[in-house]
């Protein structure tokens, strides 16, 4: 963890006490090029524990890449979900309304 100097702590306290509109941001240019940004890099959807029945060869294949087979399975399913696009969402909505 980074330690701040007394001067830095004083500056942080002074800025924290100011109203947002009173803070001078003129020396901090606005970021307008977001081309290198990664969407969802820090977003972590909530996890839900489930029980799945997988074919033994599929499970062996997932585990064959080492530790983290559940994360790997989640990534593969997320990729399939994204690839299905709108077609997959329509199918999901229909199955939910039928139940």
N, C-alpha and C positions, 0 to 999 in steps of 0.2 A: 504494500500500500504506500502511496506517495505521501510524503510529509511536506507540509507547506511551511514556508518561512513566516516569521511574525508579520512581515510587511504584506505578504500574500494573504494571510488570514485577515489582516486589517482591511485590505482592498475588497476581499470577498464580503466581509461584513458590511462595508460601506455600500457596495452595490446591492446587496440583499435588502438593505433598508430603503432603497430608492423605489419609486414607482416605475413601472415598465416604460412609460412614455418619457420619463426623464433620463433614461440611460442613453448615452451617445454611442451609436453604432456606426458612425461615419467612417471609422478606420477599419471596419470589418465588412468587406464587400459581400454582397448577397451571392449565394451559390445559385448560378443559373444553369450550369451544365451538370445534369444528373445522369449522363450517359454511362458513367461507371458505377452507378448505384445498383445494389442488389435488392430486389423486392423480397420482402419477407425474411431477410437474413436473420433478424433478431426475433421474429414472431415464432412463438412455439404454441401450436394448438394444444388444447388440453388432451391428455391421454385417457383412454378408457380401457380397463382390463377386460379382455374377452377370451373365450375359449374357442379355438378353431381346430378342425380336424383336417390335417394335411396328409397327402400321400407321403410315405416314408422317403421315397427318392427325392421329393421336393424339399423336405426337411433336411435331408442329408446334404443336398446341394446348397441350401441356404447356410447351413452350419459349416460347410466345407470352406467357406471364405474366412472363417475365424470368428472371433467374438463379435457379437452384435447382430445376430441373425434376425431378431425381432425388428430391429431398426431397419435392417435391409429389406425385410418383407414389407414393412410400412412404406419405405421409399418406392418399392416396386408397385405396390398398390396405389400410391399417390400418383405415380407416373401413368398408370393405366387409367386412373380417374381423370387426370388432366387430358389424356389422349382421347378419352371418350367425348369430351367437350359437352356441348348442348344435348347431343343425342343421349348421352348417359344420364344427364340430369332429368330429361323428360321421362325416361324409363323409370328412374328412381321415384319421381313424383307419382307416376301411375301406380306403382306397386304399393306406395304408402297410402294412397286413397282407396285402393282395393281392399286393404286390410280392415 
